[in-house]
Amino acid sequence: MLAYIHIPYCDSKCHYCSFNTYVDKFDTREAYMKALYTQLSFELERFSATPNSIETLFIGGGTPSTVDPALYKPIFGLLKPYLQKDAEITTEANPNSATKAWLKGMKELGVNRVSFGVQSFNADKLKALNRAHNPEQAKEAIQHAHDIGIKHLSLDLIYNYQGDTEALLLKDIETAFTLPIDHISAYELTIEDDTKFSATPEVRQEDENLAFFVTQEIEKRGFKAYEISNFGTYQSRHNKGYWEIKNYIGAGAGAVGFLKDKRFYPTTGIEAYIQNPLQTTEELLTSEELLTEKLFLALRSEVGIEKTQLSTAMQKKAEFLCQEHKLRKNATHYYNDNYFLSDELALYILG
């Protein structure tokens, strides 16, 4: 089982961001963290959590580094008996708010992995994306996290923003590899509804060659792709748990939980969530919907799909793809090595 905690506060709203985040409700943080405690207590029962049953904990957002470690302390106290001894405990962080004191406080609570929202080391690009930090802050925050002994460090990069070139992205990648990281997430810019960029969709470049370029440049430096957007000498166990469709608790305004064949959606508004953190909407997934999701996720990552999960007709199509060297197989699974073809391959198998 996995656990996810959503922190909906941000210093600034990035122009591409469609997540449930707020830049004007910081006065609610203490009440929100208490509501999180209430919901987590309920979810531990709903998921029949037992000691050492939570493999990974991920604190995402929003910007978790906008909340003081002291406010996280009761939540860590609640979860501690349920966390496995070697649990991967990740927090996202923005370079401008992930101070050395904040990082130290989170490490003392048990955090052993930090994912930094860097996006670029180009100052002009950061401004255009409405990021709240500059390149130097990004480098310093990652170095601070390393210096205080946080074991696993990751950073995000974005590509295919207008004006992105191989030279600019190469400089981003080269700079990333001067830092003490063991993981990179590289995302292609997408234009989502109700974002600042939705009014100017032309800011997204349509250059598939840059996707191949980014992948090649990261991989040639020793970070293997284990999913279409994720690379590292360390592979995030939390990420892989999602792709394997493991059960996961989702706590917080705008989070999502999943148990067997049901999704749980807590309310998105901060005030409404504080008022009633146990109010969730449920979605029942059919076996066909679950299989479709498994197939799409499995083929865009190294997780692969179990043969026994596919119908005879689907297996026949997968075998044909193996003959055409589009998939590979072993005794139990089918695997895809070209993640950029994952959607097409999944659609073909689903037929």
Secondary structure, DSSP 8 states (H G I E B T S, - for coil): -EEEEEE-B-SS--TT--SS-BSS-GGGHHHHHHHHHHHHHHHHHHTT--TT-EEEEEEEES-GGGS-HHHHHHHHHHHGGGEEEEEEEEEEE-TTT--HHHHHHHHHHT--EEEEEEE-S-HHHHHHTT-S--HHHHHHHHHHHHHTT-SEEEEEEEE-BTT--HHHHHHHHHHHTTSS-SEEEEEE----TTSGGGG-GGGB---HHHHHHHHHHHHTTT-EEEETTEEESS--HHHHHHHTT--EEEESTT--EEETTEEEEE-S-HHHHHH-TT-EEEEE--HHHHHHHHHHHHHTBTT-EEGGGS-HHHHHHHHHHHHTTS-EE-SSEEE-S-GGGHHHHHHHHH-
